[in-house]
Structures are given as C-alpha cells and as structure tokens.
Amino acid sequence: MTAPADMIRARRRLTNRLIAAHQADRLAPFLAADVRLTGGEGGMILGAPAVVEAFRQQFADPDFVAYERLTDDVSLDQEGQRAAESGHWTGTWKDGDGRLVLTGTYLAVWQKRIGQWVIEQELYVTLTRTSQPAAAPRA
C-alpha cells in the first residue's frame, strides 16, 4: 500500500506535468469543489471552476511557460485524512529573448475525499522575481 505522503507527492508531480502541458481542465479532479487558492501576489480564487478558469487564462498567455511546485515536506493529521504539504515553487514566462522567473514558497492543504487526495487550500508567496537572459547557443 502506498503511503499517503507518497500519494500526495505523486499527485503534485502529475499536476506539474498537466500545467507544463497547459491542460487546465485536467486539473479539476485534483481540486476540492470548494478549494481556496491564494496566489503569489495575494489574490484569492474560490472554488474549483474558478481555479481551473484562472489556469485556462494563464495558459492563453503566449509568454507563460509553466509553474513547478517542488514538495519539501508532507505532514499528516492523526486520522490520516488531511495533510499539509510545504515546498517551493517556480513560475516561468518568456521575456523577450530571455525568461522571467518568479519563485517562492507554498503551503497546500490536502484532504482525502472518497478515497482520493484533493487540494482543499493553497497559499503561494512570491519571494523573488528575476529576468534571465536566453541561454547562449551551443557551438
């Protein structure tokens, strides 16, 4: 049997792949219907349909590349039905000939509902914003 922390880490990796592939609709099963997301700049998004729509709009931006969330820790409650995932994240956009990169930390609350781990809440905090030049072509 897979440990809950390993299941949550696997679900996070899958959501990273879906975001990189710009597949907003496929994110819905990972979200509780009443999910609450606080973005890196402090804006609040309420409910799974609104979160999916926010991703859809982000993916429509031709400069958006991806968000990647990397789990540092997963802690479970006594009953094994809720978990706190903490980690760091990176958001990347095309920026002229280079890249705009935002980084920060996050906390996600997962809840086991009908046998599946779903995100109940997420809080992202943007800590750095940098422009990076394009990689030099290889000779």
C-alpha positions in Angstrom: 0.0 0.0 0.0 1.3 3.4 -0.9 1.9 5.8 2.0 -0.3 9.0 2.0 2.7 11.3 1.7 3.9 9.4 -1.3 0.5 9.6 -2.9 0.4 13.4 -2.4 3.9 13.8 -3.8 2.8 11.8 -6.9 -0.3 13.9 -7.3 1.7 17.1 -7.1 4.2 15.8 -9.8 1.2 15.0 -12.0 -0.3 18.4 -11.6 3.1 19.9 -12.5 3.1 17.9 -15.8 -0.5 19.0 -16.6 0.4 22.6 -16.0 3.5 22.3 -18.2 1.3 20.8 -20.9 -1.3 23.7 -20.4 -4.1 21.2 -19.7 -6.4 23.3 -17.4 -9.4 21.1 -17.5 -7.4 18.0 -16.4 -6.6 19.8 -13.1 -10.2 19.7 -11.8 -10.0 16.2 -10.3 -7.2 17.3 -8.1 -9.2 20.1 -6.5 -11.9 20.0 -3.9 -15.1 21.7 -5.2 -14.7 24.4 -2.5 -10.9 24.9 -3.0 -9.4 28.2 -1.9 -6.2 29.4 -3.6 -4.2 32.5 -2.6 -1.9 33.4 -5.4 1.7 34.6 -5.0 0.7 38.2 -5.1 -2.1 37.8 -2.5 -5.2 37.4 -4.8 -7.8 34.9 -3.7 -9.6 32.4 -6.0 -12.6 30.5 -4.6 -13.9 27.2 -6.0 -12.6 24.6 -8.4 -14.3 26.1 -11.5 -12.7 29.5 -10.8 -9.2 27.9 -10.2 -9.5 25.9 -13.5 -10.5 29.1 -15.3 -7.6 31.0 -13.8 -5.3 28.4 -15.2 -7.0 28.4 -18.6 -6.5 32.2 -18.8 -2.8 31.8 -17.7 -2.3 29.2 -20.4 -3.8 31.6 -23.0 -0.9 34.0 -22.3 1.7 33.2 -25.1 4.5 34.1 -22.8 3.5 31.7 -20.0 5.7 28.6 -19.8 4.9 26.7 -16.5 4.6 26.6 -12.8 6.5 23.9 -10.9 5.9 23.1 -7.3 8.5 21.0 -5.5 7.5 19.4 -2.3 9.8 19.7 0.7 7.5 18.1 3.3 4.2 16.4 3.8 2.7 16.1 7.3 -0.5 14.1 8.1 -3.1 14.6 10.7 -3.8 11.9 13.3 -6.6 10.4 11.3 -4.7 10.3 8.1 -7.4 12.3 6.3 -5.8 15.7 6.0 -2.2 16.7 5.1 -0.1 19.8 4.9 2.3 19.9 2.0 5.0 22.6 2.0 7.6 23.4 -0.6 8.9 25.9 -3.0 7.6 26.9 -6.5 8.9 28.5 -9.7 6.8 30.2 -12.4 8.4 30.9 -15.8 7.4 33.2 -18.6 9.1 34.1 -21.9 10.6 37.7 -21.6 11.9 39.0 -24.9 14.9 36.8 -25.6 15.1 35.6 -22.1 12.9 34.4 -19.2 11.0 36.0 -16.4 11.2 33.7 -13.3 9.2 34.0 -10.1 10.0 31.9 -7.1 8.6 31.4 -3.7 7.2 29.1 -1.1 3.8 27.4 -0.7 1.6 25.5 1.7 -1.1 23.2 0.4 -3.8 21.5 2.5 -4.9 18.1 1.1 -8.0 16.2 2.2 -8.8 12.6 1.5 -12.3 12.6 -0.1 -14.0 9.5 -1.4 -10.6 7.7 -1.3 -8.7 10.3 -3.3 -6.4 13.2 -2.1 -7.6 16.6 -3.3 -6.4 20.1 -2.7 -8.5 22.0 -0.2 -6.4 25.1 0.2 -3.2 26.5 -1.3 -1.2 29.6 -0.3 1.6 30.8 -2.6 4.1 33.6 -1.6 6.2 35.2 -4.3 9.7 35.9 -2.9 11.8 36.6 -5.9 11.3 38.0 -9.4 14.3 37.8 -11.9 14.9 38.2 -15.6 17.3 35.7 -17.1 18.9 36.1 -20.4 18.4 33.4 -23.0 20.8 30.5 -23.0 23.7 31.0 -25.4 23.5 28.8 -28.5 25.8 25.7 -28.4 28.7 25.6 -30.8 
